[in-house]
Amino acid sequence: MLSKTRGIVLKTTNYSESSLVAQIYTEAFGTQSYLITGARKPKAKIKANILQPLHLLEIVATHKDNGSLQRIAEAQQTPSLREIRYDIIKSSLALFLNEILYKILKEQESDPYLFEFIHQSIRWLDETHLNLANFHLVFLIKLTRFLGFYPITSKQALPYFNLHEATFSNNLPEHPQVLQEPHTSIFRKLIESEYSNCDRIKMSAADRQFLLEKLLDFYRLHRTDFREMKSLYILEEIFR
């Protein structure tokens, strides 16, 4: 049976001389692996260039519950990304986001709210003309809301953030997985911000790098399958 759904491309792998297997996070079925026959041929019905990581698609595909490869009958980019491919900062951030999402969504089931958040985040990144130095930090924080370890805030400006407990506290924990001032205050501002105003949060490149590393530690503490990030050095270079 053919079904129509939106999708976000995570990864493609060559399959035979002319075909591809694409891992796509779909709105209706979660993460699925699709065989696209003949995608690398010059006159392919579904061309390989629309299957780049983070491309936003509308697809018509078969869906079987037996875990086998699914097949795509139709696919089109909707909407087409215009700036991510050509802007070095946006493409670097997209590479980082793609690595994060590929790790997180490998076996993700359908979650329309998570899908919409990721879809809108990619569109915002592509369309914005604001400074993007803090975008990835805010994205990582917002993503935790859907993964079950969103930071628990309080009305008081508490000086410590315990990464193990995902809570702010007056007491310094006995382990090293903690944020202290001034990073606690910056982190709280990032939690409270939106993409549209996160460029107003001022911090040094060293503080930004430290907070990114701590956020990745935060993910590792709460996601056992979360490994090292290969694209991390790229962000270190563009936001130094």
N, C-alpha and C positions, 0 to 999 in steps of 0.2 A: 504494500500500500504506500502511495506517495504522500508525503506531508511537507507543508511549507513552514519554514521557521527562519528566524534571524540567526546569524552566527558570527563568531569572532575567530579568525584564524590564529592558531597557536604555533603550529609547526608543520612543515611539509617534508616528506622523504621520497626520494626517487623509488619507483617501483616498476621494474622491467625497463625496456628501452625508451618507452614513450609515456608511461603513466606515473601518477603520483599517489601517495597516501597522505591525506591532510588531516591533522588533528584539529578539530573545530569545536569550540565551546558554543553550544546552541542554546537558544532560549527555551525550546520545548523539551529537549532530550538530554541536556547536560553535555559533557564532553564525549564526543564520538570520533571514531576514525573512519574516514571516507576514502574509498578508492575512486579516483578520477581517471578514467581510461583515456589515453591519448592526449593528456593535457599538455605534453611537451611537443606535440606535432604542430607544424605551422598553421594548419587549418583546424585546430582543435575547437570543439564546441565550447568547452570551458577552458580558458587559457590559464597557463601557470602564473602569469603576472598578476592575476587578481587574487592569488592565494598566498600573498606575502603576509608575514606575521602582523597581527593586529588589524588586518583589513576587515572591514565590516561588510557582511554579505547578507543577502536574502537567498535562501537555497530551497530547492524542491528535491527531496531525497527519500529513499526508502528507509524504513526504520524497523529493525528486527531486534527482539530482546534476547537473542542467543549469543551476543557478544562478538559476532563476526563482523567483518568489514561491511560498512554500509556503502551505498552507492548514491552519488549525486546525479540527478537528471538535468537540473538547471541551476545556475548560480549567477548572481550579478552583484557588483559592488553597490551598496546603498547605505549611506552616501559614500562617494569617493573621497579618500583622504587627499588633500591638496598640498599641505605644507610639510607634513612629517617626513616625506621622502627627500625633500630638498633642503630643509633647515637642519644644520648640524646639531643644534641643541635639542630640537624636537626629536630628531631621529635617534640621538643618543639616549634621551629619556624613554623613547618608545622601545629601544632595545632592552633597557633595564626593566621596564614594565612587563615586556613580553617574557623575560626570563622569570620574573616573579610569578606571573600568571601561569606559565607553563608548569612550574613547580606546584602551585596551589591547586590548579584546576585539573590535574591529570585524571582523577577519578571522580570529578565533581558531578553530582546529579543535578537535575533541573532546579533552578532557583531564579525565578523571574526578577526578583528584586536585586540580587547580585548581578545578574546579567545586565539589567538596566543601568546599574551603577557603573559597571566597567564600560559599557557602550557609551554612556554620556561622558565619562572621563576621557576616553579616547577622542571623542568628538571635540571636547573642550580643548584638549591639548593641540589638536590640529588647527582649530579656528582662532585661538587666542593670540593677542599681540602683547600680552603682559610679560613682565619678567618672570622666568620660570625656575629660578634658583631653588625655590622651596616647594615646588609642585609635587615632586616625588615623595617628599616627607609627608605631606598632607594626604597624598594618595595612599601611602602605606598605613597611615593611622585610620583613615576612613574604611579601608578594606577590612581591618580587624573587626569592625562592627558585624560583618557578615560571617566571620570565621570564629566568633565566640570568645574573643579576648580583648574587646574594646576597653580602653582605659576607663576606670571608674573615677570620676571627678568629684570634688566637693566644693562647697561655697568658700571654704577657707583656702588660703594660699599656703598649702603645706609644703615643706622644703624638700621632701624626698619622694621619688617615684620608684616603687618596688616592681621590677620587671617580672618577677616570679608571680606576684599576686595581682598585677595589673592595677594597683591602687596607689594613691598618694598617701603619705604618712608623715607624722611628726617624728617618728623614730627611725634611726638609721639601721637597716637590716644587717645581719651578721655576714651576709654573702655579698660579693662584689657586683651583682646584677642590679644596679640601682642608679638612678639619676639624682644628682645633687645640684644645688644652685651654682652657677646661674642657669644651668641647662634645664632644671625643673621648670622654671618660669617660661623659658622659650618653648619647651615642650607643651606646656599648658596653652600657650598662645596658638600653637600649631593645631592642637585639638579643637580649639574654639573657632578656628578660621575656616573659610571656604576657599575654593580655588580662586575666586574673583578678588579676594583681598589678601591672600597669603604672601603676595609680593611686598606687603607693607611691614612684614616681620623682619626686623634687622638683626643680623648675626654675622659673625666672621666666617670665612671659609673653613677655618679650623673647627668652629662650633658646629657648622653644618655637617661636616664630615664625621665629627664625633657622634652627633645625634643620629645620623644615618646608620653608623655602625651599631649603635645601641638599639635602634629600631630593628635591625636585622637580627641582633641577639634576641630581642623580644619575640620575633617570629620563631627562631630556633627553639626557644624555651617552650613555646606553645604548639609547635608543629614538628613532630618527630621526623618527618620526611624532608625537612627544609635544610638544604646543604649550602655549600659555599656559592657565592655569586661571582660568575666569571666577568660580568659586565661592570662590576663595581668600579674598576680602575678608570673607566671612561668618564664616569661622573666626577671622579676626583680630578680629572684633567680639565673638564669644561667649566667646573664651578670653583676652581682654585682661586 
